[in-house]
Each structure stands twice: as structure tokens, then as C-alpha cells.
């Protein structure tokens, strides 16, 4: 099956291209991308901005002709543990939901809490309890939580992810699948995806390989061992029609506090987007070259 993804389904995480909103909007427009996944602006999450600042983000994004499919929050992520105050997390959820509504979005990326040293069964119990509470609050706020297969209890594998969905049992909890995260957590991306397909509503694009004694190293799309194009092929065959959002992790890796040189960040992002476009939508790649003068 050849891949012919529509170019209007390609987007990216803005702060992987530039720290400031102007840079994010400029680079996405230049690349012909139609959507911008928002994580941070000038180092701040949307929940940390004032209502006026978020309104400005919304206005400028609309003027640039970009939609916002997902807002990435730090809830349950590598910046938290099971010991993080749940009341504070609920406050972040409420602020994130309000900010997302201003940019026309009702989906928030979350994770399910790294352990703080507790036994495995205690980690599971507390992570699931927290996710039930957060999902009930999401129902009240009218947003959907997209759990990413990354940091946290349910990010360990498909079995844990399915247990999370079963235990929480909420229409307001669905999945964000990252093609490259299995490299760090020791599972095959295609095998994981095959088990969770019906719940996937958004996709992050990463590729890479595992170096002995060094862990995961990220690469350009198609140059690693994450079976990236096989993942996309499986998603398309299953009827997935959501977005594919690039997250290069070449010069900026938030959980490792690596920000990268701004020029290097932008250049790597452009190259990554063009490479991924050439892999999954050749027609879009041709149009992109004409637009950019490449």
C-alpha cells in the first residue's frame, strides 16, 4: 500500500521549530503546514499565560491560517511524579482547558505519572486513581484528554495502556500515539499500535534507534528503526484520518533540558518536515518544494 496522506493533515509541535510564536508561525506557514500543535511559547505552557496573552496567541494563529488540533500540557508528564499535588494538576487542567478553548481546541495531551519509588502495584493504583479524577474533570470542562505513550504508568506498554482505558472508562480519555517512544520504553511501535488503534486520535512523528549502553537516539524520519512508515500505513489502513504532528527531537528535547541553537532548531525542523512529507505525501512534497523555491 503506497502512502498518500493529504498534506492538510500534517502539522508539528511549534516549539520544536522555534521558541517564540512568531518563529513557530513563520516556519509552519513557510512549510505549507496547516496546523500548529502548541506546547510552549517563549518557554511557557499555555496554562501559564494570562488570558490576554492566550487571546493574542489565538488571534495570531488564526491570522496565520493555522488551526490548533492539540494543546500539550505537562499533566502527568516527566515534570511530575506520583507525589505531585493532584489539586495543582487539576488547576493546570482547568487553565489548560480555558486556554485551549481560546485557540479553538478541545484536546489536551497528558501522561500518567512517573513513579516516585513506590512498588509496582502502588504505582498502578495511584496512577489509575489520578487519571480517573482527571478524566471526570475533563468531562466537566468539555475537553478530551489524549494520553501519550510516554512517561508514566500507562506508557510502559500496550497492556498498561489498555488497562488505563478500561479502568477509567471515559469518553473523555483517548490516545495520542508517538511512533518513536517505544525506542525508549523497549517495545515495538507497530505491535503496540496494533493493540490500541481504535483509541488513537492524534499521532506524533519521531524516528530513531537504540545505541547499546546509550539509549534512544533520534534521527530523521525513515532513517531509524521505529518502523515509522509501517505505523502510518497501519493507521491509514485502519481508517485513521487525524493529524500527523512532527516532533523531531533533534535539537530540542524538553525532558533532557536540551533546547538547541535557534538556527539549528529551525533548520532541522524544516528538513524534518520536508523529509516526512516526501515519505507520506509525495504530491504535497512537490508542492512544498515549489512554495519554498527548493
Secondary structure, 3 states (H helix, E strand, C coil): CCCECCHHHEEEEHHHCCCCHHHHHHHHHHHCCCEEEECEECCEEHHHCCHHHHHHHHHHHHHCCCECCCEECCCCCCCCCCCCCHHHHHHHHHHHHHHHHHCCCCEEEEEECCCCCCCHHHHHHHHHHHHHHHHHHHHHHCCEEEEEEEEEHHHHCHHHHHHHHHHHCCCCEEEEEECCCHHHHCCCHHHHHHHHHHHEEEEEECEEEEECCCEEEEECCCCCCCCHHHHHHHHHHHCCCCCEEECCCCCCEHHHCECCCHHHHHHHHHHHHHHHHHHHEHHHHHHHHHHHCC
